[in-house]
Amino acid sequence: MGNENMMVLNRNYTLTTTLGHSIQFRKGEPTHVPPMLYQAAIGIGAVRADGADPDVIKDEPRGNQPPADPIERVDAVRRAIESVVRTNERFDFTAAGIPTVTAVSEVAGWKVSAREIAHEWHQRGERELEARQAQLS
């Protein structure tokens, strides 16, 4: 476990991905971050414990493939969107209020297309509308 795998966050936080991985950060304490979660940790503001700048190209996760099953992929995109909505960081949303490709891809652990996000965002709105209508009837 080299220094490049140790990261520090400026607050207590549990980073959870849609792949079922989670890392519990304690404010200021060096925490081991597996390479596949490195970009997600950077995305929440974690920095290398040794103070070195992250080499984003070198440290980019490799082989973190999206689910092959289309239903699993849609489900993973949906969970990633919900995670971005729960976190509710201002810069994780477009001017139109839709989660950004970068934010959803970081949570998912693989590149999610803008089309997939737009489609799932629309589906999410439809489900909320149906739920509200059901409450009124």
N, C-alpha and C positions, 0 to 999 in steps of 0.2 A: 504494500500500500504506500505509494509515493506521495510526496507533498502535493502533486498536481490533483490528487483525488480528495484532498482536504479543502473544504470551503467553509466560509464564515458568513453568517447573516446578521444584520443589525437588529433583528427582532426574533421573538419566539414564533415559529411557524412550522406547520406540517405540510410539506409539498407532497401532493398525491397526484398520480397520473392515471389516465384511463386504462393503462396496462396493468394496474393493480399494484404498482410500486409506490412506496411512500418513504419519505425521509423526514425525521423530526429534527428541526433546527432549534437550538437554544441560543439566545442572544449572545453573540460574541464567542461562542465555543466552536472550535474547529470540528467539522462533521464530515465523515466519509461520504462521498458522492460517487456512485458508480458512473462510468463513462456514458452510458446510455441516458442518464438523467442530468448530465452536465449542462446542456443547453437550457433545460427547464429550470435548473437552479440559477443559472445566470439570468433567466427571464424574471425571476422573483427578486433579483438584486443581490444574490450571493456572490462573493468574491473569493479568489484563491486565498487560502490561509497563509501561504508564503509571501503574499503581496505581489506576486508576478501577474502580469496581464494575461488573461486567458487567450490562448492561441485558438481563435474560434474555428479556423479551418482545420487545424490539426486535431482539435478536441471534439469536433462534430461527431455525433453518434453515427456509427456505421451499422448497416444491416438491420435497422429498426424499421421493418417493413409494415405497411398497412395490412389489415386483415384481408385475406384473399376472398373470403365469403362476403358478398355484397350486403347481406343483412347485418353481419357483424360490423362491417365498415360503417354503415349508416348509424348503427347503435353507438359505435366509438365516436363518430363525429358529433352525434347528439349529446353524449356525455361530456365531450370536450367543450361544446358550446355552453352547456349548463355550468361547467366548472368556471368558464370565463365570466358568465353572468353572475355567479356567486361571488367571485373575486371582485368584480365590478371596478376594475382599474380603468380610468378615463381613456388612456391611450390604447386600450385593447378593443376599442370600438371605432367604427368609421363615423363620418359626419352624419350618415343616415341611421346610426345607432345599431348597426350590425357588427358582431364580433369580427375582428380583422383576421385575415389569413394567417398572419404571423402568430397572433395570440392562440388561435385554435390549433394551429400546427404544433406549437410548442407544447401545449397540453397533451395533444394526441401522440406526440412523439414521432410524427411523420408528416410529410407535406399534404395538407388538405387543400383542395381547390376552392376558389371563390364561388364557383357554381354549386358545389356541395354545401357550402356554408349557407348561401342564399336559399337553397332549396330547403334545408333543414330549419332555417330561421322562419321561413314561410310556414312550414309544417307545424312548428312550435306555436306560431300565432294562431293557426287554425285550431290546434288542440286547446289552447287557452280560451278561445272564443266559444268552442263547443262546451267546455267545462262551465263557463259563465252562463251560457244559455240553459244548460241542464239545471243549474242552481235556481234559475228564475222560474222554471216550469214545475 
